[in-house]
Amino acid sequence: MPATPDPKWPPATSLVGPGSEGRATVAVVGVPTFATSVTPRSSRSTPAALRDALARYSTWATSDGRDLAELVSVLDAGDVADPDGDGGLERTRALCATLPARELTVVLGGDNAATWHALRALAGDRLGEFGLVTLDAHLDFREGRSNGSPVRQLVEAGLVGARVCQVGLADFSNSAPYARDARAAGLRAVGRERFYDERPEDLAREALAIAGAHGGPVYVDVDLDVADRAVVPGCPGSAPGGLSASEVRRFVREVAASPQVVALDVTEIDVALDAPDERTVRLGALVVLEAIAAVTRRAA
């Protein structure tokens, strides 16, 4: 028997609705890429699972003493149809073009190919003005077209390598040739080992200083395989020894508090691989909420 709805405990899904004057606006777009993944995965929709998981959480940000329901309106634009197929980028652009003025766009992947689609779509012909922060165990600088190549594809399309900061890179999860390629392109790396002795908030500020040094807009890619495999069993690329859920959440709340950050994605969850308790999807939903909460800090 379902629980009786409690008007004093509004779920995070209640944030979705028409905009209201005086509230920040956050747009949500699903980009369910999967077809070019290096690791075969299911086609089940992760964006839908992330939306469902939001119902498990409330709108009250205890640490800030703020009720997001009073400060933010979330517009859900739905999902891009078949982003992996022919014309997928054009369909992504078309959906993004329908979005109203907003403080932040949250992109629900999909594998990491969603980053390429979303940033290209949102930037349009201004890709060279953007910076990029990746919270990811991997360089994503492979050759070809896959979920292991979006950063390389973006740089080849005009993203300035010196404005890319890759945070959380893991030992034994990348190759020497691709690491050399990334360095040659000017990308900056912040290895996972930095989290042993430094606060996630400090590393987030360092990444923003690099990606946003030019004063332009910044896109943030949160690939959840940066977290420990015990935390995110639904991420095929995760490994033992990754970041804790708390470290991921703290980094996201700090980085998304910058007004330069105009978009943030959550990628690399395969819902078919998740644990019965849905811990991976639940963390993904919390990352979304941390980003939304961060927007309310911008005017504080």
Secondary structure, DSSP 8 states (H G I E B T S, - for coil): ------TTS-BGGGGBS---TTSEEEEEEEE---TT-SS------HHHHHHHHHTTSBSEETTTTEEGGGTEEEEEEEE-S-TTSTTHHHHHHHHHTT--S-SEEEEEESSTHHHHHHHHHHHGGGGGG-EEEEE-SS----SSSSTT-HHHHHHHHT--GGGEEEEEE-TTSS-HHHHHHHHHTT-EEEEGGGGGTS-HHHHHHHHHHHHTTTSS-EEEEEEGGGBBTTT-TT-TT-BTT-B-HHHHHHHHHHHTTSTTEEEEEEE---GGGS-TT-HHHHHHHHHHHHHHHHHHHTT-
